[in-house]
């Protein structure tokens, strides 16, 4: 039986992985991000030990780039207790919202076993 590396992550490890993944994706396309955490609708920090909403403010050269940046970090959302991730692109005035839920497969095919 193979261990799932996700099992060893804390919620904070997973939040760091999300930030790092988004930063890497944005750096690759010449952009930066501002991260804002909220818990129960109130401003919060990344360290809070309860479910959070994460807002990422950025400027993308091409709005289609958001998918390649967000898709790789989606698997960390549950472990990170990020219930909602919102990406705002101030350049195209677009907003993308990703909600975490038990039925949320976001159009992803099931992983091959």
C-alpha positions in Angstrom: 0.0 0.0 0.0 1.4 3.3 -1.1 1.2 6.2 1.4 -0.5 9.4 0.2 2.0 12.2 0.7 -1.0 14.4 1.4 -1.6 12.5 4.6 1.6 13.9 6.1 0.7 17.5 5.4 -0.7 19.8 8.0 -3.3 22.4 7.0 -0.5 25.0 7.1 1.8 22.9 4.9 -1.1 22.6 2.4 -1.7 26.4 2.5 2.0 27.0 1.9 1.9 24.6 -1.0 -1.1 26.5 -2.5 0.7 29.8 -2.1 4.0 28.4 -3.5 2.1 26.8 -6.4 0.2 29.9 -7.3 3.4 32.0 -7.0 5.3 29.6 -9.3 2.5 29.7 -11.9 2.3 33.5 -11.8 6.0 34.0 -11.9 6.2 31.8 -15.0 3.8 34.2 -16.7 5.4 37.3 -15.4 2.8 38.1 -12.7 2.7 38.4 -8.9 0.0 37.6 -6.3 -1.4 39.2 -3.2 -3.0 36.7 -0.9 -5.8 37.5 1.5 -7.2 35.1 4.0 -10.6 35.3 5.7 -12.2 33.0 8.3 -15.9 33.2 8.7 -15.9 36.3 6.5 -13.5 38.2 8.9 -9.9 39.1 7.9 -7.6 36.4 9.0 -4.1 35.0 8.7 -2.7 32.0 6.9 -2.1 30.4 10.4 -5.7 30.3 11.6 -6.7 26.8 12.4 -10.1 26.8 10.9 -11.6 26.8 7.4 -10.7 29.9 5.4 -11.5 31.6 2.2 -8.5 32.7 0.1 -8.5 35.6 -2.3 -5.7 35.9 -4.8 -5.3 39.3 -6.5 -3.2 39.3 -9.7 -2.8 40.6 -13.2 -2.6 38.0 -16.0 -1.3 38.7 -19.5 -4.0 36.3 -20.8 -7.0 35.4 -18.6 -6.9 31.8 -19.9 -3.7 31.4 -17.9 -5.7 31.1 -14.6 -6.6 27.4 -15.3 -2.9 26.3 -15.6 -2.1 28.2 -12.4 -5.0 27.0 -10.2 -5.5 23.4 -11.4 -2.2 22.1 -9.9 -3.1 23.4 -6.4 -6.7 22.2 -6.3 -5.7 18.9 -4.6 -4.4 20.9 -1.6 -7.6 22.8 -1.0 -9.2 20.2 1.2 -6.2 19.5 3.4 -5.6 23.3 3.6 -9.2 23.8 4.7 -9.6 26.4 2.0 -13.3 26.3 1.4 -13.3 29.0 -1.3 -10.5 30.2 -3.5 -11.1 33.4 -5.5 -8.7 34.6 -8.1 -9.2 38.3 -9.2 -7.5 39.4 -12.4 -7.4 43.2 -12.3 -6.1 43.4 -15.9 -9.1 41.6 -17.5 -11.5 42.4 -14.7 -12.2 38.7 -14.4 -12.9 36.7 -11.2 -12.8 32.9 -10.9 -14.2 31.1 -7.9 -13.3 27.6 -6.8 -15.4 26.1 -4.0 -14.4 23.0 -2.1 -17.2 20.5 -1.5 -17.5 16.7 -1.4 -19.0 16.6 -4.8 -16.6 19.2 -6.3 -14.6 17.4 -9.0 -14.4 20.7 -11.1 -14.6 18.8 -14.3 -11.6 16.6 -13.4 -11.5 13.0 -14.5 -11.1 10.4 -11.7 -7.4 9.6 -11.1 -6.3 6.3 -12.6 -5.9 3.6 -10.0 
